[in-house]
């Protein structure tokens, strides 16, 4: 399960790279956009839901998770430094779980918390802010597991992760009706809508299917990421 040593090594490596400076950029854009619209008194009455849902949950969370999730494992695989970790007796599943937890925590800090801050700026401590925050936390967890899986399964994980976000989350899930059931963004918005009751969030799912599907996605991606990491060890030998 969770291994504190692996987690600490991952945290230290994650913030020891210059790439870590990029983690704050999506959140900074969200905060500045919210401040600008608040100062201009918004041209649309529903602008807080649009900003928090489409920009916060729909863009800031997946982009931040992509940057973090592909860094916690993908960079180590690319430069083969992961071999030092895999040479230890730590079970591969524990490695993946620890890295997913680190990625989820860091993404929550740099994406979900800014969504909460933006929501409070927009409307004060309103149910919309807390609903979108919890939706962003859910998205942070699931996206982290997805991107760690992609890092374990494929070379050049950043490219494939960007393609996943752009093609599946932003294009196919909006054009194909049934695809919303396999969209992390829709699961996040479904939770946010259930808590806030704001119909402007553009959610097509309710809380129960959102949570159930999210749990299934986490379990499946962690399992297959562990299998792929084990296979990587065999190939390295």
N, C-alpha and C positions, 0 to 999 in steps of 0.2 A: 504494500500500500504506500502511503506517504512516507518519504524518506527525507528527513530534515537535512542530512548532509548534501544530498543531491540538490535539494531546494536551495540551500545556501550557496553552493557552487554556481547554480544557475542564476541566482540573483546577482552575485558578484560579477559573473561574466556578462550578464545582460546590461548592467549599468557601467561596465568597464569599456564599452564600445561607444564610439562617437555616434553610432546609429541611434543610441538611446535619446539623443537630443530631439529626434524626430517624433518621439512619443507625444510631445506637448503640442505639436503643430495643429492636428485636427481639433483638439479641445480649444486651443486658442482662437481658431477661426470661429467655432461655435459661440464662444463667449463674446467675441467682438461683434459678431453678427447680431446676437441678442441685444447687446448694449446699443448698437446702431438703431435697430428697430424700436427698442424701448424709447430711445431719445427722440425718434421721429414719430412716436405714438402709433406706429404700425399702420399700414394702409388697409389691412384686412383685420376684421375682428377676431378671426381664428388663427392669426399668425403665430401665437405661442405653440399651438398644437402642430402646425406645419413645420415650424423650426425644430421643435423637440423630437417630433416623429420622423420627419424625412431627413433632416440634417443630423440631429443627435443620434437617434437610434438607427437610422437608415444609412448613415455615412460615417460619422465619427467612430461609432463602436466597431464596425467591421474593419475600417482602415487601421485603427489602433491595434485591434486584435491581430490583424495581419502582420503589422510591424513587430509586435511582441511575439506572437506565436511562431512565426518563422525564424525568429532570432534564438529562442530558447533551445531549439534542437537543430534547425536547418543549417545554421552557420557552423555548428560543431561537426555535422555530417560532411559539409562541403570541404572543410579543411582537415577532416579525419581526426580531429582532436577528440571526437566521441569515443574513439577506440580506447583511450585511457580510462574512460568511465565504464565502458563495456568490459574491460579487463577485470573489473572488481566483481565480487560475488553478488552484487545487488541484482535482484530479479528485474528483467526488462519491463515488466508491468509496473513495478515500483518507480522505475526511471520515468516512464511515460506519465504516470499519475502525478508524480512530483512536478514535472515540467508543465503539465496542464494546470495544476493548481497555481504555480508561480505565474504562468501566463494569464490566468483568469484574475488573479489578485492585482497584477500590474495593470491589466486592461481596465479593471473596475476603477482603479485609482485614477488613471489618465483618461478614461472615457465616460464611465457611468457617473462618477462624482461630478465632472463638469456638466453633464446633462442635468443633474440635480441643481447645481449652481445656476445654470442658465434658466431652468424652470422657476427658481426662486426670484431671479432677476426679472423674469417676464411677468409673473403673476403672484409673487410672494409664496409662502408655504401652502400652496394649493395642492389638491389631490392630483392634478395633472403633473406637477413636478415630481411627486413621489411615485406616481404610477409609471412615468417614463424612466425614472431612476431604477425601479425594480425591473422594468423591461430591459433596460440597458445592462443591468447586472446579469440577467438571464442570457442576454446576447453575448456578453463578455465570456461567460462560462462555455457556452456551446461553440462560439466561434473559435475560442482558444483550442478546444479539443479538435475541431475540424482542421485548423491550420497546423497543429502539432502532428496530426495524422498525415496531412499532405507532405509535411517535412520529412516524416519517416518513410513515406511511400514513394516519393518522387524526387528526382534531382531538380534543382532550380525551383524550389517551392514558392518563391515570391511571384514568379510568373504565373504558375498554376493557380495560386491563391487569388491573384488579381483577376484572372480570367473567371474564376468561380464567382467572385463578388460582382463583377461587371456583367457577366453573361447570365448566370443563374439568378442571383439575388435581385439584380436591378432590371433585367430584361425578361427572361423566361417566366419568372414567378409572377410578373405583372401582366403578361400576355396570355399565359396558359392557366386556365382556371384551377385545375387540380394541382398545379405546382405550388400553390400557396401552402399546402399541407407539408411541403418539404422545404420551406423557406424559414431560415433562422430569423430573418427580419420580421416575418409575419408572426412567428411565435412570440417574439419580444413585444411587438405592437399589440398582440392579443392579450398579453398579461397587462400591459400598460392601459389598454382600453377598459379591461375588466375592473381595474382599480379606480381609474379616473372617470370613466363613463363619458369620455369625450369622443364623439363620433367623427371628429375631424382628423383623428389619427390615421384613418385609412386602414383599420384592422379588419380582416376577414375571418378571424378565428376568435373563439372565447378562451377563457383561462384554462379549462380542463384539457382540451386537446393540445393547447400550446405547451403546457407543462409535461404532459405525457410524451408527446413527440420529442420534446427537448431532452428528456431523460433517456429515451431510446437512442437518440443521436449521440449523446455523451457516452453511453455504454458501448455502442457499436464502434465509434471512432477510437475510443481508448483501447478496446480489444484488438482491433485490426492494426492500430499503431504499434501495439506491443508485439504483435506477430511480425510486422514488417521490420521492427528494430531487431528482433531475434534473427530474422533472415539476413539482415545487414551484418550481424556478427559472423554468421556462417560464411558469407561472401568474403568478409575481411580476412578470415582465416585461410 
